[in-house]
Amino acid sequence: MALLQAEGMKVAMIGGLTSVIGFKAVGVETYIAAVPEEAPAIWESLPRERYALVMITEPVYRVLLERVPGFPDLGEELPVIMAVPAVSGSLGLAREGIRSRVVKALGSTLE
């Protein structure tokens, strides 16, 4: 994270309070969605140009996939969008996101 800060880039996390609060203690800028349905408004107001990485809990990520046209735009530019499991457990979206990025980078899956 020090390298990102040296470059002026930050890390953000969007999710429920119990999932994101621990990340705030280590310098991650947190955006709390009391319910996943608040996610589109948070996403639209997020200053994405200031972040290298935006972590999003799976319940929030699912709502963004359903309600924000073109989300996520996984182009070559920053920020990197990464789904992470919430404290309540995994929905499998994080694993699938990582798998698809590995396939894109390597051309095949790692088992």
Rosetta blueprint (number, residue, H / E / L):
1 M L
2 A H
3 L H
4 L H
5 Q H
6 A H
7 E L
8 G L
9 M L
10 K E
11 V E
12 A E
13 M E
14 I E
15 G E
16 G L
17 L H
18 T H
19 S H
20 V H
21 I H
22 G H
23 F H
24 K H
25 A L
26 V L
27 G L
28 V L
29 E E
30 T E
31 Y E
32 I E
33 A L
34 A L
35 V L
36 P H
37 E H
38 E H
39 A H
40 P H
41 A H
42 I H
43 W H
44 E H
45 S H
46 L L
47 P L
48 R H
49 E H
50 R H
51 Y E
52 A E
53 L E
54 V E
55 M E
56 I E
57 T E
58 E H
59 P H
60 V H
61 Y H
62 R H
63 V H
64 L H
65 L H
66 E H
67 R H
68 V L
69 P L
70 G L
71 F L
72 P L
73 D L
74 L L
75 G L
76 E L
77 E L
78 L L
79 P L
80 V E
81 I E
82 M E
83 A E
84 V E
85 P L
86 A E
87 V L
88 S L
89 G E
90 S L
91 L L
92 G L
93 L H
94 A H
95 R H
96 E H
97 G H
98 I H
99 R H
100 S H
101 R H
102 V H
103 V H
104 K H
105 A H
106 L H
107 G L
108 S L
109 T L
110 L L
111 E L
